[in-house]
């Protein structure tokens, strides 16, 4: 039987994962079976640069954490070697990084995830990965907002040039 110290460590780990599940805007579960150390290190680096935490967990601890976070629907995906990516702020980045990495390394497979408190399957994660980044969306919005002002300025300039041409003639 496990001693009290081991149980305390496991309970603390479950509590930490539960808190991450509750506070993350996007959590993605992946199977990393077959990746070598260099590939995992490269993946971790890419995720860390985007502010995403990537953790390998025992499935029993992960299941306890999902039960505590009321996300038991995720349990069916907690089989085999499991790694979980947690992102507090950005919903698109973890999906984009993991699916891009999976395209290049067929050993990594994205199983499912939790987006804004809802358990979603691979198809939804893939659709999320196809969206532009937050910066890209903001750039598009800014462009749309600037268009009317830019068009008005061009129209005023054209009228001014026309009047100036008429005045010189």
N, C-alpha and C positions, 0 to 999 in steps of 0.2 A: 504494500500500500504506500502511496506517495506520502512523503513527510510534509509537515506544516509549511516549511520554507518553500518547497516546490509548489505547493498549492497556492501560496500567497503570490508567487511570481506569476503563475498562470492566471490567477484572478486579476492581477494588475494588467497583464497583457490583454485579457478579454475586455477590461474596462477601457483601456486605451483604444483598442480597435472599435469598440462600441461608440466612443466619443468621436472618433474619426468618421465613422459611418454616418453619425448624426450631423456632424458639422460640415461634411464635404458636400460641395455642389455636384460633384461627379466622382463616382467610384467605379473602376473597371476591374473585372476579374479576368485573369488570363492564365493559360496553361503554358508554362515555359519549358516543358519537357523536351530535351534534346539540344537546348542552347548551350554553347560552351561558355566558359568564364568570360572570355573577351567579348562575346556578344551580349551577355547579361550586363557587363560593365558599361558597354557602349549604350545600351538601352537605359540603364540607370542614369548615366550622365545626361542623356537627352532629356529625360523626364525631370531630373534635378534642375537643369537650366531653365525649365519652364515652371519651376516651383511646385512640382508634383512629387509626392512621396510614393515610393515603390517598395512594397514589403512582401516577403515570402512568409506565409503563415501555414500553420497546421490547420487542416480542415475542421478538426473538432473545436479548436479555439475560435475559428472564424464563424462556425455555426452557432456557438454560444453568443458571440457578439451580435450576429444577425438577429438572434432571438431577442436579445436585450434591446436592440435598436428597432424592433418590430419590422424587420425586413426578411422574414423567414422564406419568402419566395425566392430568395437568392440561394438558398441551401442546395437546390437541385444542381447548381453549377459548381458547387464546392466539392469536386471530385478530382482525384489525381493531384499532381503538383500544382499548387495554386499560388499565384502572385497577385497582389491587389495594388492598384494605383489609386491614390487619394488626391483629389484636387479641391482646395477650398474655394477658389475664386473662379477659375475658368472651366467652363463645361466642355468646350470644344477641344482644347489643347490635348488632354490625355487621350481622347478618342483619336484625334488626328495622329499623334505621335505613335501610339500603339498599333493602329491599323497600317500606317506607313511602314513601321518596322516589320510587321507581320508579312507585308507584301515582299519585302526583301529577304526575310528569314522565315521560311515556311515552317520552322519548328515552333514558332510562337503562334498561339491561337487565342484570339479574344473570345471569351465565352459569353459574358453578359456584363451588366453594370447597374448602377443606381444613379439616376439623373434627377436631381431636385426631389429626392425622396421617393421616386418611383422606380421599381425594378424593371429594366428593359433588356431585351435580347440583343443578339449580335446585329440583327438588321437595323435596329434603331441606333446602335453605336456606330455602325457603318454610315448611316445617313447623317449622323452628327459630325462624323469625321469629314464628310464631303462639304460641310458648310465652311464659309470663309472664317478666318480667325476674327477675334474681337476687334483687332485693329483694322482689319479689312472691312468689316461691317461699319465701323465708325467712319472710315474713309469714304465708303459709298454713301452713307448718310450725309456727310459733310458736302460731298459733291452734289447731291440732290438739293440740299438746302441752298447752296451757292448758285445754282443754275438760274433761278429767276433774277437774282441781283445782277449776275453777269450778263444775261440777255438784255436787261433793262439798260445797263451801262453801254452795251454795244449799240442799242437802238438810239440812245441819246447822242452817242458819238457820231453815228451815221447822219442823224438830223443836223447836227452841228456842222459836219463836213459838207453836207448838201447846201446849207444856208451860206456857208463860207464860199463855196463854189459859185453860187448864184450872185453873191455880192461882188465877186471878182469879175464876173462876166458882164 
